Each structure stands twice: as structure tokens, then as C-alpha cells.
Amino acid sequence: MDTINEKKLVTILVPAYNEHEVIPLLYERLLKLMNEQVQYDFEILFVNDGSKDNTLELIQALREKDKRINYVNLSRNYGKEVAMVAGFDYLKGDCLVIIDADLQDPPELIPEMLKYWEEGYDDVYARRKSRKGESLLKKLTSWGFYRTLQSMTNIEIQKDTGDFRLLDRRCVEAIKQLRESQRYTKGLYSWIGYNKKEILYDRDPRVAGKSKWNYRRLLNLSIDGITSFTTSPLRWAAILGIVISGIAFLYMMKVILKRLIYGADVSGYASIMVAILGLGGIQLIFLGLIGEYLGRAFYEVKGRPLYFIDRYNEEKETNRKG
């Protein structure tokens, strides 16, 4: 008896927040891709992260004509990092492709990712050669962040990469076990290990709409990344404290000897104030640094669910939580 080989199911995960302008354009390009890659079955899984426009209604309309589309509607806006966790929890595929809705990452790169996946790679990630449509400041800060984080941790951090990647199911299951609330998923991809493959591409400018990543959010994400993967800043603070204490001790000995040996008057109101204000500022910085780590421990020990679901497709969720 001949056996029928079932097609592998590929889930394309799309986190979306106020993306009604690009959803139809994204679907058009994904539809072309799915029609060409006939050797696979596809699922498009949208995660609506509390959008305030008609993103959800557009997704629902697309699902009415294409049942390969599923969607998770979160109870409110939790942020992209948590939205991706919800997608990991609900996907059905043998592998997962994560792509942003704004079409800065070209869906046409997915067949190449699938080719390397079939060759045995578990994590096929796209590294940006260029970043069109982004300011010089954003490019420089991104460049500096990845290299700063790498210098602080012993984990090999993938530079100049985002969430656009293919993950084998076992990578997804590994990340699903990491339920930390202060998330930096780009670092988690590196932390779990497995067999990785890099492909290079030119990132396009956003097709429509506005970026949700302002500098405040990017700064918060950078802090999350550093505090999630290294305690080096605390060690540096301790070392700097020892150095400053040593300098202060030497200066104190100089003042004492100058007074005892030469009988010189020790004046210098301005220098004293500079020393007090300088050391006070450094102490406040260190307290803030310690507070960042304590704050993350505070959130983790609460053990709250990462998210709540309003509905999965047409069914309301009453008890399902992340």
C-alpha cells in the first residue's frame, strides 16, 4: 500500500498593533508566497495586540475568505514581546516564521529560510545588511547597543538581527518554557542555542503607517536586554566604587600630610562641593542600577500571567491565559 506523505505545516506569525494600513498589502504578498510554495501547508497567525484601529476587523474579514488565517486577540496592549509569546502558545505548525506586519522584512525571503530548515537548521535568522528609511541616530544606537550587550555577556548575541526568522518547533517549545515577564526575545533566541543559520538581506522602509518603536520604547527594550542577560553593570559599579574610594583615600592622605608636614592651610570650598556632588551623583546612578535589577525581581516573583486572551478566532476565551 502506498503511503501518502503529509505536507509540513508552516506557521507565519504576525504580531500587529494598529496596522490596518498594511494588513491587506501583507496578505497579498503572503498569499502569493503560499500559492507558490505548494509543497507546504500554511497557517497565518495574527496576534492583535490591543489595536485601537480596525486591524482586528480586517483580520476577521480575511479569515472569512481564507481559513488558513487564525488570530489571537489579546485583552489589551501588552507589547510585541508578549504578543509573540501568545503566538508561540497558539501556533500549530511544524516550524514558525516570525514577520512584522509593516513589510520592512520581505516575505519573499521565506522560501530561502525553508530551504535551510529542510537542510537541518533549527533557527534561520535574517541579518540586516542595510536599514532603509531609518535615521542615522537610530542606526548608530542600534549598532552600539548590540556590541555593548555582547561585551557584557558570554552568550553569542546575534548582531543587527530582529525577530524576522524561522524557528523549528523544538526551538519554539524551548522558548515557551521561558515565561519571564521582562522579556528580551532576541537574546532568548541566542540563549536556547540549537543549530543556527544566518542569511543576509536589505531591510526595506515601512510600507505604510508609523513605527511603534519610539526612542523611549527602544531605550526600555535596551535596558531589558542588558539586565536580562548580564549582571556585569553591578560588577562594574563595585569596581568603580573601589577605584573611587582608593582615589579618595590617597587624596585624604595628601591633605593630612600637607597639613602636618608643611603646616599649610587646607582650603577649597569649591573642590569639596565638586567631590560631594560628583560622588553623590555616582551613588544615585548605582542606586538606580540596583533598582533596575530589584524591580525585575519584583515583577518576576509576582508570578502573574504574561497575557490574557479576549478570543481565539470566533470563540471567546474565558480561562485561557499566558
Contacts in CASP RR format, 6 or more apart in sequence:
PFRMAT RR
TARGET T0000
AUTHOR 0000-0000-0000
METHOD contacts of the structure
MODEL  1
MDTINEKKLVTILVPAYNEHEVIPLLYERLLKLMNEQVQYDFEILFVNDG
SKDNTLELIQALREKDKRINYVNLSRNYGKEVAMVAGFDYLKGDCLVIID
ADLQDPPELIPEMLKYWEEGYDDVYARRKSRKGESLLKKLTSWGFYRTLQ
SMTNIEIQKDTGDFRLLDRRCVEAIKQLRESQRYTKGLYSWIGYNKKEIL
YDRDPRVAGKSKWNYRRLLNLSIDGITSFTTSPLRWAAILGIVISGIAFL
YMMKVILKRLIYGADVSGYASIMVAILGLGGIQLIFLGLIGEYLGRAFYE
VKGRPLYFIDRYNEEKETNRKG
7 39 0 8 1.000
7 40 0 8 1.000
7 41 0 8 1.000
8 40 0 8 1.000
8 41 0 8 1.000
8 93 0 8 1.000
8 94 0 8 1.000
8 95 0 8 1.000
9 40 0 8 1.000
9 41 0 8 1.000
9 42 0 8 1.000
9 43 0 8 1.000
9 92 0 8 1.000
9 93 0 8 1.000
9 94 0 8 1.000
10 37 0 8 1.000
10 40 0 8 1.000
10 41 0 8 1.000
10 42 0 8 1.000
10 43 0 8 1.000
10 93 0 8 1.000
10 94 0 8 1.000
10 95 0 8 1.000
10 96 0 8 1.000
10 97 0 8 1.000
10 110 0 8 1.000
10 114 0 8 1.000
11 42 0 8 1.000
11 43 0 8 1.000
11 44 0 8 1.000
11 45 0 8 1.000
11 91 0 8 1.000
11 92 0 8 1.000
11 93 0 8 1.000
11 95 0 8 1.000
11 96 0 8 1.000
11 97 0 8 1.000
12 30 0 8 1.000
12 42 0 8 1.000
12 43 0 8 1.000
12 44 0 8 1.000
12 45 0 8 1.000
12 96 0 8 1.000
12 97 0 8 1.000
12 99 0 8 1.000
12 107 0 8 1.000
12 110 0 8 1.000
13 45 0 8 1.000
13 47 0 8 1.000
13 84 0 8 1.000
13 87 0 8 1.000
13 88 0 8 1.000
13 91 0 8 1.000
13 96 0 8 1.000
13 97 0 8 1.000
13 98 0 8 1.000
13 99 0 8 1.000
14 26 0 8 1.000
14 44 0 8 1.000
14 45 0 8 1.000
14 46 0 8 1.000
14 47 0 8 1.000
14 99 0 8 1.000
14 100 0 8 1.000
14 101 0 8 1.000
15 47 0 8 1.000
15 49 0 8 1.000
15 80 0 8 1.000
15 83 0 8 1.000
15 84 0 8 1.000
15 87 0 8 1.000
15 98 0 8 1.000
15 100 0 8 1.000
15 101 0 8 1.000
16 23 0 8 1.000
16 46 0 8 1.000
16 47 0 8 1.000
16 48 0 8 1.000
16 49 0 8 1.000
16 51 0 8 1.000
16 55 0 8 1.000
16 59 0 8 1.000
16 101 0 8 1.000
17 48 0 8 1.000
17 49 0 8 1.000
17 50 0 8 1.000
17 51 0 8 1.000
17 55 0 8 1.000
17 77 0 8 1.000
17 79 0 8 1.000
17 80 0 8 1.000
17 83 0 8 1.000
17 212 0 8 1.000
18 51 0 8 1.000
18 52 0 8 1.000
18 53 0 8 1.000
18 55 0 8 1.000
18 212 0 8 1.000
19 26 0 8 1.000
19 51 0 8 1.000
19 55 0 8 1.000
19 101 0 8 1.000
19 102 0 8 1.000
19 209 0 8 1.000
20 51 0 8 1.000
20 53 0 8 1.000
20 54 0 8 1.000
20 55 0 8 1.000
20 58 0 8 1.000
21 207 0 8 1.000
21 208 0 8 1.000
21 209 0 8 1.000
22 101 0 8 1.000
22 102 0 8 1.000
22 103 0 8 1.000
22 206 0 8 1.000
22 207 0 8 1.000
22 208 0 8 1.000
22 209 0 8 1.000
23 55 0 8 1.000
23 58 0 8 1.000
23 59 0 8 1.000
23 62 0 8 1.000
23 101 0 8 1.000
24 58 0 8 1.000
25 103 0 8 1.000
25 207 0 8 1.000
25 208 0 8 1.000
26 101 0 8 1.000
26 103 0 8 1.000
26 107 0 8 1.000
27 44 0 8 1.000
27 62 0 8 1.000
27 69 0 8 1.000
29 103 0 8 1.000
29 107 0 8 1.000
29 108 0 8 1.000
30 44 0 8 1.000
30 107 0 8 1.000
31 66 0 8 1.000
33 107 0 8 1.000
33 108 0 8 1.000
33 110 0 8 1.000
33 111 0 8 1.000
34 42 0 8 1.000
34 68 0 8 1.000
36 111 0 8 1.000
37 110 0 8 1.000
37 111 0 8 1.000
37 114 0 8 1.000
40 114 0 8 1.000
41 68 0 8 1.000
42 68 0 8 1.000
43 68 0 8 1.000
43 69 0 8 1.000
43 70 0 8 1.000
43 91 0 8 1.000
43 92 0 8 1.000
43 93 0 8 1.000
44 66 0 8 1.000
44 68 0 8 1.000
44 69 0 8 1.000
44 70 0 8 1.000
45 70 0 8 1.000
45 71 0 8 1.000
45 72 0 8 1.000
45 87 0 8 1.000
45 90 0 8 1.000
45 91 0 8 1.000
46 59 0 8 1.000
46 69 0 8 1.000
46 70 0 8 1.000
46 71 0 8 1.000
46 72 0 8 1.000
47 71 0 8 1.000
47 72 0 8 1.000
47 74 0 8 1.000
47 83 0 8 1.000
47 84 0 8 1.000
47 86 0 8 1.000
47 87 0 8 1.000
48 55 0 8 1.000
48 56 0 8 1.000
48 59 0 8 1.000
48 71 0 8 1.000
48 72 0 8 1.000
48 73 0 8 1.000
48 74 0 8 1.000
49 74 0 8 1.000
49 77 0 8 1.000
49 78 0 8 1.000
49 79 0 8 1.000
49 80 0 8 1.000
49 82 0 8 1.000
49 83 0 8 1.000
50 56 0 8 1.000
50 73 0 8 1.000
50 74 0 8 1.000
50 75 0 8 1.000
50 76 0 8 1.000
50 77 0 8 1.000
50 78 0 8 1.000
51 77 0 8 1.000
56 71 0 8 1.000
56 73 0 8 1.000
59 69 0 8 1.000
59 71 0 8 1.000
60 71 0 8 1.000
62 69 0 8 1.000
63 69 0 8 1.000
63 70 0 8 1.000
63 71 0 8 1.000
63 313 0 8 1.000
70 90 0 8 1.000
70 92 0 8 1.000
70 312 0 8 1.000
70 313 0 8 1.000
71 312 0 8 1.000
71 313 0 8 1.000
72 86 0 8 1.000
72 87 0 8 1.000
72 90 0 8 1.000
72 309 0 8 1.000
72 311 0 8 1.000
72 312 0 8 1.000
73 309 0 8 1.000
73 310 0 8 1.000
73 311 0 8 1.000
73 312 0 8 1.000
74 82 0 8 1.000
74 83 0 8 1.000
74 86 0 8 1.000
74 307 0 8 1.000
74 308 0 8 1.000
74 309 0 8 1.000
74 310 0 8 1.000
75 307 0 8 1.000
75 308 0 8 1.000
75 309 0 8 1.000
75 310 0 8 1.000
76 308 0 8 1.000
78 86 0 8 1.000
78 306 0 8 1.000
78 307 0 8 1.000
80 163 0 8 1.000
80 212 0 8 1.000
81 183 0 8 1.000
81 184 0 8 1.000
81 185 0 8 1.000
81 221 0 8 1.000
82 183 0 8 1.000
82 306 0 8 1.000
82 307 0 8 1.000
83 307 0 8 1.000
84 98 0 8 1.000
84 163 0 8 1.000
84 185 0 8 1.000
85 176 0 8 1.000
85 179 0 8 1.000
85 183 0 8 1.000
85 306 0 8 1.000
85 307 0 8 1.000
85 322 0 8 1.000
86 306 0 8 1.000
86 307 0 8 1.000
86 309 0 8 1.000
86 322 0 8 1.000
88 96 0 8 1.000
88 172 0 8 1.000
88 175 0 8 1.000
88 176 0 8 1.000
89 176 0 8 1.000
89 322 0 8 1.000
90 312 0 8 1.000
91 172 0 8 1.000
93 169 0 8 1.000
94 168 0 8 1.000
94 169 0 8 1.000
95 114 0 8 1.000
95 117 0 8 1.000
95 166 0 8 1.000
95 167 0 8 1.000
95 168 0 8 1.000
95 169 0 8 1.000
96 166 0 8 1.000
96 167 0 8 1.000
96 169 0 8 1.000
96 171 0 8 1.000
96 172 0 8 1.000
97 110 0 8 1.000
97 113 0 8 1.000
97 165 0 8 1.000
97 166 0 8 1.000
97 167 0 8 1.000
98 163 0 8 1.000
98 164 0 8 1.000
98 165 0 8 1.000
98 167 0 8 1.000
99 105 0 8 1.000
99 107 0 8 1.000
99 110 0 8 1.000
99 163 0 8 1.000
99 164 0 8 1.000
100 163 0 8 1.000
100 164 0 8 1.000
102 206 0 8 1.000
102 207 0 8 1.000
102 208 0 8 1.000
102 209 0 8 1.000
102 211 0 8 1.000
103 204 0 8 1.000
103 206 0 8 1.000
103 207 0 8 1.000
104 203 0 8 1.000
104 204 0 8 1.000
104 205 0 8 1.000
104 206 0 8 1.000
104 207 0 8 1.000
105 126 0 8 1.000
105 164 0 8 1.000
105 201 0 8 1.000
105 203 0 8 1.000
105 204 0 8 1.000
106 201 0 8 1.000
106 204 0 8 1.000
109 126 0 8 1.000
109 164 0 8 1.000
109 199 0 8 1.000
109 201 0 8 1.000
110 166 0 8 1.000
112 199 0 8 1.000
113 124 0 8 1.000
113 126 0 8 1.000
113 165 0 8 1.000
113 166 0 8 1.000
113 199 0 8 1.000
114 166 0 8 1.000
116 124 0 8 1.000
116 166 0 8 1.000
116 197 0 8 1.000
116 199 0 8 1.000
117 124 0 8 1.000
117 166 0 8 1.000
117 168 0 8 1.000
120 195 0 8 1.000
121 168 0 8 1.000
121 195 0 8 1.000
121 196 0 8 1.000
121 197 0 8 1.000
122 167 0 8 1.000
122 168 0 8 1.000
122 170 0 8 1.000
122 171 0 8 1.000
122 194 0 8 1.000
122 195 0 8 1.000
122 196 0 8 1.000
123 165 0 8 1.000
123 166 0 8 1.000
123 167 0 8 1.000
123 168 0 8 1.000
123 171 0 8 1.000
123 189 0 8 1.000
123 193 0 8 1.000
123 194 0 8 1.000
123 195 0 8 1.000
123 196 0 8 1.000
123 197 0 8 1.000
124 165 0 8 1.000
124 166 0 8 1.000
124 196 0 8 1.000
124 197 0 8 1.000
124 199 0 8 1.000
125 158 0 8 1.000
125 161 0 8 1.000
125 162 0 8 1.000
125 164 0 8 1.000
125 165 0 8 1.000
125 166 0 8 1.000
125 189 0 8 1.000
125 196 0 8 1.000
125 197 0 8 1.000
125 198 0 8 1.000
125 199 0 8 1.000
126 161 0 8 1.000
126 162 0 8 1.000
126 164 0 8 1.000
126 165 0 8 1.000
126 198 0 8 1.000
126 199 0 8 1.000
126 200 0 8 1.000
126 201 0 8 1.000
127 158 0 8 1.000
127 159 0 8 1.000
127 160 0 8 1.000
127 161 0 8 1.000
127 198 0 8 1.000
127 199 0 8 1.000
127 200 0 8 1.000
127 201 0 8 1.000
128 160 0 8 1.000
128 161 0 8 1.000
128 162 0 8 1.000
128 200 0 8 1.000
128 201 0 8 1.000
128 202 0 8 1.000
128 203 0 8 1.000
129 200 0 8 1.000
129 201 0 8 1.000
129 202 0 8 1.000
129 203 0 8 1.000
130 202 0 8 1.000
130 203 0 8 1.000
131 138 0 8 1.000
131 139 0 8 1.000
131 142 0 8 1.000
131 203 0 8 1.000
132 202 0 8 1.000
132 203 0 8 1.000
132 204 0 8 1.000
132 205 0 8 1.000
133 205 0 8 1.000
133 206 0 8 1.000
134 205 0 8 1.000
138 215 0 8 1.000
138 218 0 8 1.000
141 218 0 8 1.000
142 160 0 8 1.000
143 160 0 8 1.000
145 222 0 8 1.000
146 157 0 8 1.000
146 159 0 8 1.000
146 160 0 8 1.000
147 159 0 8 1.000
148 226 0 8 1.000
149 157 0 8 1.000
149 225 0 8 1.000
149 226 0 8 1.000
149 229 0 8 1.000
149 230 0 8 1.000
150 156 0 8 1.000
150 157 0 8 1.000
150 159 0 8 1.000
152 226 0 8 1.000
152 229 0 8 1.000
152 230 0 8 1.000
152 232 0 8 1.000
152 233 0 8 1.000
153 229 0 8 1.000
153 230 0 8 1.000
153 232 0 8 1.000
155 187 0 8 1.000
155 190 0 8 1.000
155 191 0 8 1.000
155 229 0 8 1.000
156 190 0 8 1.000
157 186 0 8 1.000
157 187 0 8 1.000
157 190 0 8 1.000
157 229 0 8 1.000
158 186 0 8 1.000
158 187 0 8 1.000
158 189 0 8 1.000
158 190 0 8 1.000
158 196 0 8 1.000
158 198 0 8 1.000
161 186 0 8 1.000
161 198 0 8 1.000
162 186 0 8 1.000
163 185 0 8 1.000
163 186 0 8 1.000
165 189 0 8 1.000
167 175 0 8 1.000
167 189 0 8 1.000
168 194 0 8 1.000
170 194 0 8 1.000
171 189 0 8 1.000
171 192 0 8 1.000
171 194 0 8 1.000
174 192 0 8 1.000
174 194 0 8 1.000
175 185 0 8 1.000
175 188 0 8 1.000
175 189 0 8 1.000
175 192 0 8 1.000
178 188 0 8 1.000
178 191 0 8 1.000
178 192 0 8 1.000
179 306 0 8 1.000
179 322 0 8 1.000
180 228 0 8 1.000
180 300 0 8 1.000
181 299 0 8 1.000
181 300 0 8 1.000
181 302 0 8 1.000
181 303 0 8 1.000
181 304 0 8 1.000
181 306 0 8 1.000
182 224 0 8 1.000
182 227 0 8 1.000
182 228 0 8 1.000
182 296 0 8 1.000
182 299 0 8 1.000
182 300 0 8 1.000
183 224 0 8 1.000
183 228 0 8 1.000
184 221 0 8 1.000
184 224 0 8 1.000
184 225 0 8 1.000
184 228 0 8 1.000
184 229 0 8 1.000
187 225 0 8 1.000
187 228 0 8 1.000
187 229 0 8 1.000
191 229 0 8 1.000
213 221 0 8 1.000
223 292 0 8 1.000
226 233 0 8 1.000
227 233 0 8 1.000
227 292 0 8 1.000
227 293 0 8 1.000
227 296 0 8 1.000
228 296 0 8 1.000
231 293 0 8 1.000
233 289 0 8 1.000
234 289 0 8 1.000
234 290 0 8 1.000
234 293 0 8 1.000
237 286 0 8 1.000
237 289 0 8 1.000
237 290 0 8 1.000
240 282 0 8 1.000
241 282 0 8 1.000
241 286 0 8 1.000
244 279 0 8 1.000
244 282 0 8 1.000
248 275 0 8 1.000
248 279 0 8 1.000
255 266 0 8 1.000
258 264 0 8 1.000
258 266 0 8 1.000
259 266 0 8 1.000
305 321 0 8 1.000
305 322 0 8 1.000
306 322 0 8 1.000
307 321 0 8 1.000
307 322 0 8 1.000
308 317 0 8 1.000
308 320 0 8 1.000
308 321 0 8 1.000
308 322 0 8 1.000
309 317 0 8 1.000
309 320 0 8 1.000
309 321 0 8 1.000
309 322 0 8 1.000
310 316 0 8 1.000
310 317 0 8 1.000
311 317 0 8 1.000
312 320 0 8 1.000
END
